Amino acid sequence: MTRTMSLPVPVGSLESYIQAVNRFPLLSFEEERDLARKFRSENDVEAARQLVLSHLRLVVAIARGYMGYGLPQGDLIQEGNIGLMKAVKRFDPERGVRLVSFAVHWIRAEIHEFVLRNWRMVKVATTKAQRKLFFNLRSMKPTLAPLTQTEIGSMSRQLRVKPEEVAEMEMRLAGQEISLEPASDEDEPYAPIAYLADRSPEPSEIVETKQDESLRARGLETALASLDARSRRIIEARWLREKDSATLHELAAEFKVSAERIRQIEAKALAKMKDVMAAA
C-alpha cells in the first residue's frame, strides 16, 4: 500500500505541512466505514489514501508529545505516518470501532521505535520494562529536580521495575551529549576524540610483524623443500589451499593407495616439517 500511495511529506516548512493536513476533512462514521470496506474488499488504494489523509492531523498531535527527546518533529511525524498506514491496512470496519482509536496504538508504536533507535548514541532501553520506564519517567517526575529515594521507590512499584533501574534511567536521561569532534569555530578546540587511544600498531610493530611473516614464509618454503614430491603434494593439497582442500580419499585415488596410507604420509611429512622449521 505504501509504495503506491501519494501522501504529503513533512519536509521544507513544517508549519505549511501542518496547515495542509489540517485542511483535510474529517470523515463521518459512515464514510470511514464505507472506505475501509472498499479497501478491504477491493484493495482500493484511493480509499486507503482518503482514510490516511483524514487522520494525518492525529499523527501531528501525537508526534508533539515526543518532542522532548531532541529529535526533529518532521522525522517523528514521518514515522507516525508509517504507523498510521499500517493501522489502515489492518483496520476492520466490522468491529464497530473508529479508526482513530485503532490507529493511536500503531502511530505511537512506530514513533516509540524511532525514538529508541535514534535517541542518543547509546541505546537506553532494550527490554519491554526498560522501554516502559524510558517513556514514562519524564512524565511521572513531579519536578525537574533529581528524584528522591521515596520517589524512586514509588515509581519502581508503579512500573514494576527495580529501584536501581529507575535511578540509572534517570541518570542516563539527564546526561549531556558531547561531540567527539571539536567545533570548527573554536580557537583551541577540545574534544574527547583527541584523548581516545589510537589502537593502530606503531611503525616498529608493523615492521616486526612483517619480518615475522617473512621468516615464517621462508621457513615454510624450506620445510616444503625437504619433502619428497608425493609428501609435498599431499601437504599442499591438504593444508595450503585457501579453499576446497583435498580429502584423504581424493588423494588416495590420485596416488592409488588407501586413505589410511595417505594419512600416514601426511603425519610423517608434518612432523618432518615441524623439525625443519624449529631448526631454522
Backbone bond lengths (Angstrom), bond angles and torsions (degrees), N, CA, C in turn:
res aa  C-N    CA-C-N  psi(-1)  N-CA   C-N-CA  omega(-1)  CA-C   N-CA-C  phi
1 M - - - 1.452 - - 1.519 110.92 -
2 T 1.354 117.05 -40.30 1.443 120.60 -174.98 1.514 112.14 -71.11
3 R 1.321 118.70 -20.11 1.464 120.59 -176.92 1.528 111.49 -76.78
4 T 1.335 118.30 -24.70 1.461 120.03 -174.37 1.518 112.88 -112.80
5 M 1.314 117.91 -5.37 1.455 120.40 -176.65 1.519 110.40 -90.14
6 S 1.325 117.76 130.21 1.463 123.54 178.68 1.514 108.63 -97.59
7 L 1.354 115.79 118.77 1.452 120.28 -178.05 1.521 110.10 -130.50
8 P 1.347 118.40 156.08 1.458 120.67 173.19 1.530 109.33 -62.70
9 V 1.322 116.57 145.42 1.458 121.75 -179.22 1.516 108.94 -119.65
10 P 1.366 117.99 132.43 1.465 120.83 -178.03 1.522 113.19 -75.24
11 V 1.331 117.38 66.74 1.452 122.48 174.76 1.527 107.77 -119.60
12 G 1.338 115.65 165.59 1.451 118.52 -176.72 1.515 109.63 72.84
13 S 1.317 117.92 -129.20 1.456 122.55 179.88 1.528 109.92 -81.19
14 L 1.323 115.85 113.82 1.463 119.58 -179.98 1.513 110.83 -66.23
15 E 1.325 115.92 -34.84 1.465 119.67 179.92 1.525 110.77 -63.39
16 S 1.337 116.33 -39.08 1.466 119.80 178.46 1.522 110.67 -64.78
17 Y 1.339 116.20 -39.07 1.470 120.55 178.32 1.525 110.16 -62.30
18 I 1.336 116.11 -46.21 1.464 120.00 -178.11 1.530 110.34 -62.65
19 Q 1.324 115.86 -41.60 1.465 119.07 177.63 1.529 111.32 -62.62
20 A 1.350 115.50 -37.87 1.469 119.84 -179.03 1.525 111.19 -66.16
21 V 1.339 117.56 -44.90 1.467 119.10 -177.08 1.523 110.79 -70.71
22 N 1.324 117.57 -27.93 1.465 119.58 178.59 1.527 112.18 -71.78
23 R 1.329 116.04 -15.36 1.470 119.03 179.00 1.530 112.33 -84.82
24 F 1.331 117.51 -14.59 1.465 119.00 178.19 1.527 108.84 -68.96
25 P 1.317 118.17 131.80 1.475 120.64 -175.73 1.529 111.93 -69.69
26 L 1.331 114.56 147.38 1.454 120.01 173.58 1.530 109.11 -77.26
27 L 1.316 115.77 150.71 1.468 120.53 -178.89 1.523 110.44 -97.52
28 S 1.296 115.05 145.30 1.461 119.09 172.09 1.520 109.15 -76.03
29 F 1.323 116.17 169.53 1.462 119.96 179.57 1.521 110.61 -58.92
30 E 1.342 116.32 -42.95 1.470 120.21 -177.93 1.529 111.44 -67.44
31 E 1.342 117.07 -42.25 1.463 120.64 178.86 1.526 110.99 -62.73
32 E 1.311 115.94 -43.73 1.459 120.75 -179.94 1.530 110.88 -63.64
33 R 1.319 116.63 -43.41 1.460 120.86 179.93 1.529 111.31 -63.88
34 D 1.338 117.18 -43.32 1.466 120.54 -178.63 1.528 111.33 -65.67
35 L 1.331 116.88 -41.73 1.470 120.05 179.05 1.525 111.06 -65.98
36 A 1.318 116.39 -41.06 1.466 120.05 -179.85 1.530 110.66 -65.53
37 R 1.311 116.99 -40.55 1.475 120.53 177.38 1.526 110.58 -63.01
38 K 1.334 115.88 -41.35 1.466 120.40 -179.20 1.527 110.91 -64.61
39 F 1.315 115.68 -39.23 1.467 119.08 179.17 1.528 111.15 -68.53
40 R 1.328 116.72 -41.80 1.467 119.99 -177.88 1.523 112.32 -70.17
41 S 1.323 116.78 -37.35 1.466 119.42 -175.26 1.521 113.10 -87.92
42 E 1.342 116.52 -32.83 1.465 119.85 -174.39 1.525 113.12 -116.09
43 N 1.338 116.43 -1.57 1.469 121.28 -176.07 1.533 110.42 54.52
44 D 1.332 115.61 42.06 1.459 122.30 -178.16 1.534 109.08 -78.72
45 V 1.323 116.59 107.52 1.463 121.24 -176.76 1.523 111.21 -66.95
46 E 1.320 117.62 -33.44 1.463 120.19 179.10 1.534 110.75 -64.28
47 A 1.330 116.82 -37.52 1.467 119.95 176.70 1.536 110.19 -63.78
48 A 1.341 115.94 -43.40 1.458 120.12 177.86 1.524 110.42 -62.47
49 R 1.323 116.40 -39.74 1.471 121.19 179.76 1.526 110.95 -60.34
50 Q 1.296 117.32 -43.14 1.463 120.26 179.75 1.528 111.28 -65.67
51 L 1.325 115.92 -37.08 1.466 119.37 176.39 1.526 111.18 -62.93
52 V 1.328 116.07 -43.63 1.460 120.45 179.94 1.530 110.86 -66.10
53 L 1.332 117.31 -48.69 1.462 121.28 -177.68 1.520 112.08 -57.20
54 S 1.307 116.55 -38.75 1.467 119.55 -176.93 1.526 112.52 -72.27
55 H 1.346 116.86 -10.97 1.465 120.11 -178.26 1.534 112.80 -116.96
56 L 1.322 118.06 8.24 1.467 120.19 179.85 1.529 111.38 -63.84
57 R 1.333 117.49 -32.14 1.465 119.46 178.97 1.530 110.75 -65.47
58 L 1.332 116.61 -28.22 1.466 120.36 176.30 1.529 110.20 -65.08
59 V 1.320 116.85 -41.51 1.465 120.93 178.62 1.521 110.42 -61.34
60 V 1.337 116.97 -44.35 1.466 120.95 179.45 1.523 110.31 -59.00
61 A 1.323 116.61 -43.78 1.466 120.84 -178.91 1.523 111.11 -63.99
62 I 1.329 117.20 -42.91 1.469 120.46 -179.87 1.518 110.80 -68.77
63 A 1.333 117.17 -40.47 1.473 121.03 -178.13 1.519 111.43 -62.33
64 R 1.338 117.52 -31.31 1.471 120.54 179.32 1.532 111.12 -60.08
65 G 1.313 116.15 -29.76 1.463 119.37 -178.61 1.521 113.55 -72.66
66 Y 1.332 117.79 -7.61 1.462 121.17 -178.48 1.528 112.23 -113.23
67 M 1.334 116.88 15.04 1.459 119.72 -176.87 1.525 112.72 -75.54
68 G 1.323 117.70 -12.45 1.458 120.23 179.80 1.515 114.56 -73.54
69 Y 1.318 118.33 -3.82 1.463 120.98 -178.60 1.524 112.95 -94.61
70 G 1.328 117.08 4.41 1.452 120.16 174.99 1.515 115.22 77.99
71 L 1.310 117.69 14.96 1.464 121.15 179.49 1.527 109.55 -98.98
72 P 1.347 117.96 148.55 1.471 120.25 -178.83 1.521 111.88 -58.37
73 Q 1.335 115.96 134.87 1.463 119.48 -178.88 1.527 110.67 -62.85
74 G 1.338 116.69 -34.91 1.460 119.65 178.86 1.513 112.08 -60.76
75 D 1.343 116.59 -39.46 1.466 120.06 178.34 1.519 111.04 -67.87
76 L 1.333 116.90 -40.07 1.466 120.47 178.00 1.531 110.27 -61.24
77 I 1.337 116.26 -41.62 1.465 120.44 -179.79 1.522 110.50 -65.54
78 Q 1.323 116.68 -42.91 1.465 119.58 179.24 1.523 111.33 -59.63
79 E 1.331 116.43 -44.11 1.468 119.56 178.55 1.520 110.52 -64.89
80 G 1.326 116.23 -40.04 1.464 119.43 177.28 1.514 112.20 -63.04
81 N 1.340 116.70 -35.69 1.467 120.16 177.41 1.529 111.48 -63.90
82 I 1.330 116.00 -35.73 1.472 119.60 176.02 1.526 109.86 -62.71
83 G 1.334 115.81 -43.58 1.465 119.45 177.01 1.512 112.38 -61.97
84 L 1.340 116.33 -38.25 1.468 120.77 178.37 1.525 110.57 -62.97
85 M 1.322 117.30 -43.89 1.462 120.15 179.96 1.532 111.26 -65.28
86 K 1.327 116.85 -36.28 1.463 119.72 175.57 1.523 110.81 -63.91
87 A 1.347 115.30 -38.27 1.467 119.54 179.49 1.524 110.95 -66.04
88 V 1.341 116.91 -42.73 1.469 120.61 178.79 1.524 110.15 -60.83
89 K 1.312 116.54 -40.40 1.462 120.73 -178.76 1.529 111.68 -63.36
90 R 1.347 116.41 -32.57 1.470 120.49 -175.77 1.529 113.23 -100.52
91 F 1.309 117.80 -2.97 1.464 121.62 -174.98 1.526 111.96 -69.88
92 D 1.340 115.23 131.79 1.458 121.66 178.59 1.529 108.61 -112.98
93 P 1.327 117.68 106.82 1.473 120.22 -176.48 1.524 113.54 -67.85
94 E 1.316 116.89 -16.00 1.470 119.43 -176.94 1.530 112.46 -77.31
95 R 1.305 117.57 -8.84 1.465 119.96 -179.77 1.529 112.16 -81.18
96 G 1.323 116.48 -8.83 1.454 119.52 177.82 1.515 114.66 77.30
97 V 1.329 117.84 14.13 1.463 122.42 179.80 1.522 108.46 -105.00
98 R 1.340 117.49 141.13 1.455 120.59 177.95 1.530 110.00 -72.53
99 L 1.306 115.57 149.12 1.465 121.30 -179.47 1.519 111.88 -59.99
100 V 1.334 117.16 -34.75 1.467 119.65 -178.07 1.532 110.98 -59.41
101 S 1.335 117.16 -39.74 1.471 120.37 179.47 1.529 111.63 -69.26
102 F 1.320 115.88 -37.59 1.458 120.77 -179.20 1.526 111.23 -73.75
103 A 1.333 117.01 -36.61 1.461 120.75 -172.91 1.521 112.96 -75.79
104 V 1.315 118.28 -25.94 1.469 120.91 -176.82 1.526 111.07 -53.94
105 H 1.327 116.38 -44.55 1.470 120.53 -179.28 1.524 111.08 -60.56
106 W 1.315 116.80 -46.65 1.469 120.26 -176.19 1.515 111.49 -68.24
107 I 1.321 117.11 -38.32 1.471 120.51 179.17 1.522 109.95 -64.82
108 R 1.318 116.75 -47.89 1.466 120.17 -179.61 1.521 111.74 -64.45
109 A 1.319 117.43 -39.84 1.462 120.91 -179.32 1.526 110.97 -61.50
110 E 1.337 116.47 -41.72 1.469 120.16 -178.77 1.531 110.40 -68.66
111 I 1.326 116.98 -40.57 1.469 120.23 178.41 1.523 110.36 -67.97
112 H 1.328 116.97 -38.96 1.470 120.41 176.84 1.517 110.41 -55.77
113 E 1.322 116.91 -49.10 1.460 120.90 -178.47 1.524 111.19 -61.59
114 F 1.323 116.12 -39.73 1.469 120.18 179.36 1.529 110.76 -64.42
115 V 1.321 116.71 -44.00 1.469 120.26 179.93 1.522 110.44 -62.28
116 L 1.331 115.86 -44.95 1.463 119.44 -178.80 1.520 112.06 -66.10
117 R 1.319 117.89 -32.57 1.463 120.68 179.21 1.521 112.03 -72.93
118 N 1.325 117.08 -27.87 1.459 119.40 -168.14 1.526 115.40 -118.95
119 W 1.319 117.45 -11.67 1.461 118.13 -175.32 1.514 110.01 -79.84
120 R 1.328 115.30 110.27 1.462 124.78 -177.93 1.522 111.83 66.55
121 M 1.316 114.76 166.03 1.458 120.95 -176.30 1.528 110.80 -73.63
122 V 1.341 116.62 -36.81 1.459 121.14 -177.83 1.517 108.70 -95.31
123 K 1.314 118.24 130.24 1.458 121.35 179.22 1.524 109.11 -65.95
124 V 1.340 116.31 130.52 1.453 119.86 -174.46 1.516 113.07 -101.39
125 A 1.308 118.97 -10.74 1.459 120.30 -177.33 1.517 109.69 -147.33
126 T 1.329 115.83 118.08 1.463 119.80 -177.74 1.523 112.49 -116.73
127 T 1.335 117.40 -31.42 1.463 119.81 178.72 1.525 110.19 -96.39
128 K 1.329 115.66 166.93 1.465 120.56 -179.99 1.522 110.76 -61.40
129 A 1.345 116.90 -41.20 1.465 120.57 -179.95 1.524 111.18 -66.04
130 Q 1.340 116.94 -38.99 1.458 120.02 179.16 1.525 111.46 -67.20
131 R 1.337 116.45 -36.00 1.461 119.34 177.82 1.526 110.70 -64.72
132 K 1.319 116.06 -42.20 1.457 120.36 178.10 1.529 109.78 -61.74
133 L 1.325 116.56 -42.73 1.457 121.39 178.37 1.522 111.03 -63.54
134 F 1.332 115.62 -43.50 1.471 121.78 -178.80 1.525 111.09 -57.35
135 F 1.318 117.49 -47.01 1.465 120.91 -174.32 1.528 113.44 -84.10
136 N 1.330 118.60 -12.12 1.457 120.17 -178.34 1.521 113.85 -107.53
137 L 1.321 117.12 -18.03 1.460 119.95 -172.51 1.526 111.86 -60.75
138 R 1.327 117.01 -47.60 1.466 119.47 -176.87 1.521 112.10 -62.80
139 S 1.321 116.88 -43.77 1.465 119.63 -177.25 1.523 111.50 -71.31
140 M 1.329 117.44 -25.62 1.465 120.34 -177.97 1.525 112.57 -85.49
141 K 1.337 117.79 -16.88 1.465 119.48 -179.70 1.525 109.88 -68.46
142 P 1.335 118.33 127.33 1.464 120.30 -178.17 1.523 113.15 -70.47
143 T 1.330 117.77 -30.16 1.462 122.25 -179.89 1.525 108.55 -139.65
144 L 1.330 116.00 177.16 1.458 121.03 176.57 1.519 112.21 -82.08
145 A 1.343 116.40 -8.33 1.460 120.53 -179.96 1.526 110.25 -71.69
146 P 1.348 117.40 159.03 1.472 119.87 176.86 1.522 111.34 -58.06
147 L 1.304 115.93 149.39 1.464 120.68 -178.75 1.520 111.35 -68.41
148 T 1.321 115.11 142.58 1.463 120.14 172.66 1.524 109.01 -83.47
149 Q 1.309 117.18 167.15 1.461 120.90 178.16 1.523 111.53 -61.44
150 T 1.336 116.13 -35.79 1.475 119.88 178.49 1.526 110.55 -64.86
151 E 1.347 116.28 -43.54 1.463 120.83 179.60 1.524 111.41 -66.57
152 I 1.334 116.62 -38.87 1.462 120.57 176.99 1.520 110.80 -61.77
153 G 1.334 115.66 -44.07 1.461 119.61 179.24 1.524 111.93 -63.38
154 S 1.327 116.59 -41.45 1.464 120.66 179.67 1.528 111.39 -64.46
155 M 1.333 117.32 -43.94 1.459 121.02 179.45 1.522 111.81 -65.70
156 S 1.320 116.49 -40.44 1.465 119.49 -178.97 1.526 110.89 -62.92
157 R 1.329 116.94 -35.84 1.469 119.83 178.35 1.526 110.74 -71.14
158 Q 1.333 117.28 -41.48 1.462 120.24 -179.65 1.530 112.20 -65.65
159 L 1.331 116.03 -39.25 1.475 120.50 -176.42 1.524 112.82 -95.21
160 R 1.337 116.26 -3.06 1.469 121.88 177.88 1.531 112.28 58.33
161 V 1.316 114.19 49.30 1.460 120.85 173.65 1.520 107.66 -131.12
162 K 1.326 115.84 170.78 1.458 120.35 179.72 1.527 110.72 -74.70
163 P 1.345 117.76 147.52 1.478 120.13 177.46 1.532 112.10 -57.57
164 E 1.353 116.63 -35.62 1.464 119.44 179.06 1.529 111.47 -62.42
165 E 1.349 116.69 -34.48 1.463 120.11 179.96 1.525 111.22 -68.93
166 V 1.342 116.59 -36.78 1.463 119.96 176.52 1.523 109.92 -63.53
167 A 1.344 116.32 -46.42 1.467 120.50 -179.18 1.525 111.07 -63.28
168 E 1.322 117.14 -41.48 1.463 120.51 -179.44 1.522 110.98 -66.70
169 M 1.342 117.09 -42.14 1.460 119.86 -179.83 1.520 111.15 -64.81
170 E 1.332 117.38 -39.45 1.461 119.76 177.81 1.519 110.68 -61.96
171 M 1.321 116.30 -41.09 1.463 120.26 179.98 1.524 111.30 -63.97
172 R 1.344 115.90 -40.77 1.464 119.96 -178.52 1.524 111.45 -71.13
173 L 1.342 116.09 -36.43 1.464 119.01 178.01 1.520 111.62 -69.50
174 A 1.332 116.64 -30.34 1.458 120.28 -178.96 1.518 112.46 -83.77
175 G 1.330 117.74 -12.50 1.459 121.23 -177.16 1.512 112.12 -64.23
176 Q 1.321 116.16 144.69 1.459 121.65 179.97 1.518 109.52 -96.32
177 E 1.309 116.57 138.94 1.456 121.64 177.88 1.524 109.97 -81.88
178 I 1.319 116.30 139.33 1.456 122.34 179.12 1.511 108.13 -122.90
179 S 1.309 116.25 131.45 1.453 120.31 179.61 1.512 110.21 -70.42
180 L 1.332 116.13 136.35 1.466 119.68 175.78 1.518 111.26 -69.57
181 E 1.316 117.20 -33.04 1.453 121.53 -177.70 1.520 110.03 -94.30
182 P 1.357 119.09 146.14 1.463 120.87 177.81 1.523 111.46 -72.09
183 A 1.320 116.02 152.62 1.465 119.93 175.03 1.530 109.10 -70.11
184 S 1.312 116.23 139.71 1.462 120.58 -173.22 1.522 112.97 -69.10
185 D 1.355 118.44 -20.73 1.457 120.57 -175.60 1.523 112.87 -95.12
186 E 1.313 118.19 7.30 1.453 120.92 179.50 1.519 110.29 -87.98
187 D 1.375 115.89 136.94 1.465 119.70 179.47 1.521 111.28 -69.32
188 E 1.335 115.96 -44.26 1.462 120.48 178.19 1.526 107.46 -122.25
189 P 1.291 115.85 78.80 1.469 119.08 -172.35 1.517 112.77 -64.56
190 Y 1.321 114.38 138.05 1.460 121.17 171.48 1.519 107.96 -115.32
191 A 1.291 116.75 138.64 1.463 120.55 174.02 1.514 108.04 -157.41
192 P 1.336 117.97 144.89 1.464 120.84 -179.76 1.514 113.63 -56.16
193 I 1.346 117.47 -26.57 1.462 118.93 -176.33 1.523 111.65 -61.22
194 A 1.372 115.92 -26.79 1.466 119.66 -179.58 1.520 111.75 -70.56
195 Y 1.333 117.14 -17.43 1.454 120.80 -176.82 1.522 113.00 -108.42
196 L 1.330 117.17 2.99 1.452 120.59 177.67 1.519 109.86 -77.62
197 A 1.319 115.62 140.53 1.463 119.79 -179.25 1.522 110.55 -69.83
198 D 1.348 114.78 136.54 1.461 120.39 174.94 1.521 107.94 -89.15
199 R 1.329 115.46 109.87 1.462 119.84 -175.59 1.521 113.02 -87.65
200 S 1.322 117.21 4.29 1.466 118.49 176.63 1.519 109.29 -72.60
201 P 1.335 118.84 147.99 1.469 121.03 -175.46 1.518 112.62 -66.57
202 E 1.341 114.92 149.90 1.456 120.84 174.64 1.524 109.37 -69.78
203 P 1.365 117.70 158.25 1.468 120.07 178.08 1.525 113.48 -55.23
204 S 1.332 115.93 -38.73 1.469 118.92 -179.92 1.529 111.18 -65.53
205 E 1.353 116.10 -35.11 1.458 119.82 178.44 1.520 110.98 -68.66
206 I 1.336 115.99 -37.92 1.469 119.89 178.25 1.517 110.57 -62.75
207 V 1.357 116.40 -45.51 1.478 120.80 179.50 1.518 110.40 -62.03
208 E 1.336 116.56 -43.71 1.470 120.53 -179.09 1.525 111.08 -63.92
209 T 1.333 116.07 -40.46 1.467 119.77 178.97 1.516 111.08 -63.14
210 K 1.334 116.49 -44.18 1.460 120.22 179.97 1.528 111.33 -64.71
211 Q 1.324 116.69 -36.98 1.465 119.51 177.71 1.527 111.21 -65.33
212 D 1.338 116.13 -41.44 1.464 119.95 177.92 1.521 110.90 -62.30
213 E 1.340 115.84 -43.14 1.465 119.40 179.38 1.526 110.92 -63.38
214 S 1.327 116.07 -38.85 1.472 119.92 179.27 1.516 111.09 -65.37
215 L 1.346 115.91 -42.59 1.466 119.68 179.65 1.524 111.22 -64.21
216 R 1.360 115.99 -40.68 1.462 118.74 179.85 1.525 110.66 -66.00
217 A 1.326 115.85 -38.42 1.463 119.19 179.37 1.523 111.04 -64.26
218 R 1.343 116.01 -43.16 1.470 119.19 179.08 1.524 110.74 -66.29
219 G 1.347 115.88 -37.97 1.460 119.34 179.08 1.518 111.35 -64.99
220 L 1.349 116.65 -38.33 1.455 121.03 178.09 1.527 110.58 -65.19
221 E 1.339 116.13 -42.36 1.466 119.55 178.59 1.520 111.16 -61.36
222 T 1.333 116.30 -42.24 1.463 120.64 179.14 1.522 110.72 -63.95
223 A 1.339 115.86 -42.96 1.459 120.22 -179.01 1.527 110.97 -64.74
224 L 1.334 117.16 -41.90 1.463 120.30 178.51 1.523 111.28 -65.04
225 A 1.334 115.93 -36.64 1.468 119.95 -179.46 1.518 112.03 -66.45
226 S 1.328 117.04 -21.64 1.469 120.31 -179.09 1.533 112.24 -79.99
227 L 1.328 117.47 -9.29 1.469 121.36 -177.15 1.520 110.80 -91.18
228 D 1.330 115.35 156.05 1.458 119.52 171.60 1.522 108.75 -75.22
229 A 1.321 115.95 167.88 1.464 120.81 -172.69 1.525 112.33 -59.12
230 R 1.330 117.58 -42.74 1.459 119.69 -178.07 1.521 111.27 -66.74
231 S 1.340 117.47 -44.90 1.463 120.51 179.66 1.522 111.44 -62.92
232 R 1.354 115.75 -40.79 1.464 118.78 179.46 1.529 110.64 -64.42
233 R 1.304 116.63 -41.04 1.470 120.48 178.71 1.518 110.42 -60.68
234 I 1.318 117.80 -41.92 1.471 121.50 -179.07 1.517 110.62 -66.45
235 I 1.335 116.78 -44.59 1.464 120.08 -179.36 1.528 111.07 -64.29
236 E 1.311 116.97 -43.69 1.465 120.33 -179.45 1.531 111.06 -64.53
237 A 1.341 116.02 -41.39 1.460 119.86 -178.58 1.526 112.52 -70.83
238 R 1.323 115.70 -30.88 1.464 119.82 -175.38 1.533 113.18 -91.76
239 W 1.346 117.80 -30.92 1.454 120.17 -169.82 1.525 115.85 -124.23
240 L 1.286 119.15 -19.94 1.461 119.84 -170.81 1.525 113.92 -109.25
241 R 1.307 118.30 4.67 1.462 120.56 173.89 1.521 109.53 -85.62
242 E 1.327 116.35 142.62 1.462 119.91 178.02 1.524 111.52 -69.31
243 K 1.332 116.36 -31.53 1.462 120.13 176.96 1.523 109.18 -153.60
244 D 1.313 115.97 168.31 1.468 122.61 179.26 1.530 111.83 55.92
245 S 1.335 115.74 52.09 1.468 119.46 176.58 1.524 109.62 -64.32
246 A 1.328 114.86 145.99 1.465 120.06 -178.45 1.521 110.48 -71.90
247 T 1.320 117.08 147.46 1.460 122.03 176.53 1.520 109.56 -90.57
248 L 1.313 115.15 164.71 1.469 119.54 178.03 1.525 110.71 -60.50
249 H 1.314 116.49 -38.66 1.463 120.31 -177.62 1.526 111.21 -69.46
250 E 1.331 117.23 -36.39 1.466 119.63 177.78 1.525 110.97 -64.37
251 L 1.321 116.06 -43.43 1.466 119.68 179.09 1.524 111.24 -70.03
252 A 1.318 116.12 -33.50 1.467 119.30 177.09 1.514 110.75 -62.90
253 A 1.327 116.80 -40.40 1.464 120.66 177.12 1.522 110.95 -66.21
254 E 1.321 116.54 -37.92 1.473 120.40 -179.09 1.526 111.53 -65.99
255 F 1.346 116.96 -41.88 1.472 120.06 -176.69 1.531 112.81 -97.96
256 K 1.354 115.26 1.01 1.466 121.01 176.45 1.535 111.92 58.36
257 V 1.336 114.06 45.37 1.466 121.46 173.86 1.524 107.11 -132.82
258 S 1.320 117.28 178.42 1.462 120.38 179.23 1.533 110.30 -79.26
259 A 1.325 115.17 160.16 1.460 120.47 177.29 1.526 110.45 -64.10
260 E 1.329 116.87 -33.65 1.464 120.25 178.24 1.519 110.76 -64.52
261 R 1.341 116.21 -36.69 1.466 119.29 179.03 1.540 110.48 -66.63
262 I 1.336 116.86 -38.74 1.475 121.08 176.83 1.526 109.59 -61.87
263 R 1.327 116.51 -42.04 1.466 120.13 179.35 1.520 111.11 -61.68
264 Q 1.336 117.65 -40.92 1.460 121.22 179.37 1.527 111.39 -64.43
265 I 1.345 115.68 -43.39 1.473 119.88 179.52 1.523 109.71 -63.52
266 E 1.315 115.83 -41.08 1.464 121.06 179.95 1.525 110.67 -61.94
267 A 1.327 117.32 -47.78 1.467 121.44 -179.05 1.527 110.98 -61.96
268 K 1.321 117.17 -42.23 1.461 121.05 179.50 1.525 110.95 -65.30
269 A 1.344 117.03 -41.33 1.460 121.22 -179.99 1.526 111.24 -65.91
270 L 1.322 117.86 -40.80 1.460 121.19 179.36 1.523 111.27 -64.26
271 A 1.317 116.63 -40.37 1.458 120.49 178.48 1.529 110.76 -63.87
272 K 1.342 116.99 -42.37 1.460 121.27 179.09 1.530 110.93 -64.16
273 M 1.319 116.61 -42.41 1.460 120.49 178.90 1.526 111.49 -63.06
274 K 1.325 116.58 -38.88 1.458 120.78 178.95 1.520 110.71 -61.64
275 D 1.317 116.53 -42.57 1.467 120.33 179.33 1.526 111.06 -65.04
276 V 1.337 116.88 -43.10 1.470 120.67 -178.78 1.524 110.62 -63.61
277 M 1.347 116.92 -44.09 1.465 120.50 -178.28 1.521 111.51 -69.22
278 A 1.323 117.92 -32.55 1.467 121.18 177.68 1.516 111.17 -68.29
279 A 1.326 116.10 -33.51 1.470 120.12 -178.08 1.528 111.89 -82.89
280 A 1.323 117.34 -15.66 1.481 120.38 -176.44 1.529 111.11 -69.75
